[in-house]
Amino acid sequence: MSYFPIFLQMQEQKVLIVGGGTIAAQKLSALLQFTNDITLIAKEVGDETERLVEAHGLKLYRRAYEKGDILGFAIVIVATDTVSLQQAIFEESRPYRILVNAVDNTDYCDFIFPSVLQRGELMIAFSTQGASPAFTKQLRHYFEARIPEGVGSFLSEMRHLRKHLPKGRSRMAKFEKMVLSYFQEHFK
């Protein structure tokens, strides 16, 4: 299966995470950068997950998943290694068009989590489409060492100019010149 790379606006997407261990904490930490509308269902909750839930005022139900719990959610993360639960939730989601990610099991995933590098307005997502998360992590580290720290400020300036300069060829030419100059100065 091939995954289409997409950046999804998360502000109005309700997210459910099933599971409360280390992997749930990792997914929760990644998602909290984009939304706080997250609910968790888990019989057992690890310290880091508990800390994140409390720090962000999230809903947590300390119990096992029950059929129907996915209703009303746009995205469900199944952060358990119980394959039968991953499969059941994935199959339950089909008629409702709910996007599901079963951690470490692409058989039951509508999407996968990429390795992300973010510097201000710059966001780069790396993926091997589930083949090797370790590879994408190392690739992200490689680029982190090469992307200038100040790129976020430069892109904020570009966003400001986009809002205030009239559209057209003149603006496009100005932006091209600015970007070329930035690259020549910072990517040697």
N, C-alpha and C positions, 0 to 999 in steps of 0.2 A: 504494500500500500504506500502511496505517496501522500505526504502532507503538504498542504498549501500554506506558505508563510503569510501570516496576517497579524496586524496589530489591532486588537479589539478594544474599543472604548468600554471600560468596566464600571463606570460610575453608577449605572442603573441596572447592573447585572447582579442578581442575587446568587450567592455561591454557597454550596453545601460541601463540607468536608466530612467524610465518614472515616473515622480513625483519629487517634490522639497521640500517637507515638512520635518518634524522631522524624520520620518522613512527613507526617502531617504537619509538624512544626516547620519543616523546611518549605513546604508548599504554602503554608499559612504566611510565613515571613515574606515570601515572594509576592503573594497576592495582596498583602497589606500595603504595598507600595501603590496600589491602584484602586483599592476599594476597602471599605470597612463593613460592607453588607455581607458578612460571612457568618454562617452558622456551623457549629460542629456537633456531630453525634459520635460518641465514643464511650465504651464501657470503662476503659482505662485511659487516663490522660497523663502524659509525661510532664516533667517540670517545665520545659521550655514552652510546650503548648499551653500549659496552664498560665504561665507568665504572660504570653502573648494575648490570650483570651482576656485576662484581667486588665492588662495595660490598654487594650483597645475596646473594652466594654462589649465583647462579642457574646452571642448566645451560645451556650454549651448545654447539650442534653447528655447526661451521663447514663447511657443505656445502649443497648444493641440497636442496630438499624432495623426498622420495620418497613415492610412494603407500604408505599405511599408517601414516605418521608421526602422523596424527591420532588413532589408536586409543589409548584410555586417557585422553583429554582430554575435559573437559566443554565447554570454550570454546576456539575457535581464532580468532586475529586474523591475517588475511592482510595484512601491512603492506608490500605491494609494489604497483607500478603495472602489473604484468604481468597483463592481464585474463584470459588463458588459464589462468594458475595460479589466480587467484581463482575462476574458474568450475570448474576441475577439483576444487579443494579443497571448494568448496561442494557440488558434486554428489556427491563421495565421502562427505561428512558425512551425507547424507540418511538412509541406513538406520540410522545410529548415534545419531541425535537429538543430535548435537553442535551447539552454537550457534556460528555463524560470523559474523564481521564482516570484510568485505572493504573495507578503507579506501578511502573516496572512490568506492565503487561499490555503491549500495544494491540493485542487481540481485542481488547475491550476499551479502546480509546478513540474518541472522535478528534482529539488533539493531544499534542505532547508539549511539555514545558521545555523551551530552549534554554541554553545557557546564555545569560544576558549580561552585556557590558553597557553601563549607562554612565554618561558624563553630562549632566545638565540635560539639554535638549537632544543630545545624541543618544540613540539607543540602537545597539546592534545585537541581534539574536543569532546564536549559532546552534545548528542542529545537525545530527547525523540521522534524523528520522527514526531515532530509537536504537540505532545500531550500536552506538558507544557513547553514553553520556560522559564517560571519563575523557574521551577524545575531545568533545566539545568544551569541556571544562579547561583542558590544557590549551586549546586554541583561543579561548577567551583570555586566559592569562597572557598568552603571547601578544595579543592585540592590546591588552590593558597596558602593557609595558611600552607600547609604541604610540598610543593615542595621547596627544598632549593634554595635560590637566586643564588648561585654559580653554579648551574647545567649547565647553558649556557657555562661557561668557561670550565667545564669538557668535555662537548660534543664537543666544538671547538677543544680541545686537541685530542679527539678521532677521529675527522674528519681528523686532520692533520696526525695522525698516520696511518689511513687507506690509505691515499695517499702515504705514504712513506715506510711502511713495506710491504714486499712481502706477497701475499696471501698464505694461507695454514693453517694447523692445529696449528702451532706454534703461528701465529698471532691470531687465534681464541682463543687459550688458554690464551694468554696475555690479550686480551680484556675481556674475562670472569673474569679473576682475578682482573683486574682494576675495572670493574663494581661492582663485589661483594664487593671489598674493599670500593668503594664509597658508596654503599648502607649501609654497616655496620657502616660507619662513620657518614652518614648524615640522615639516616632514622631509627631513634630509637623509 
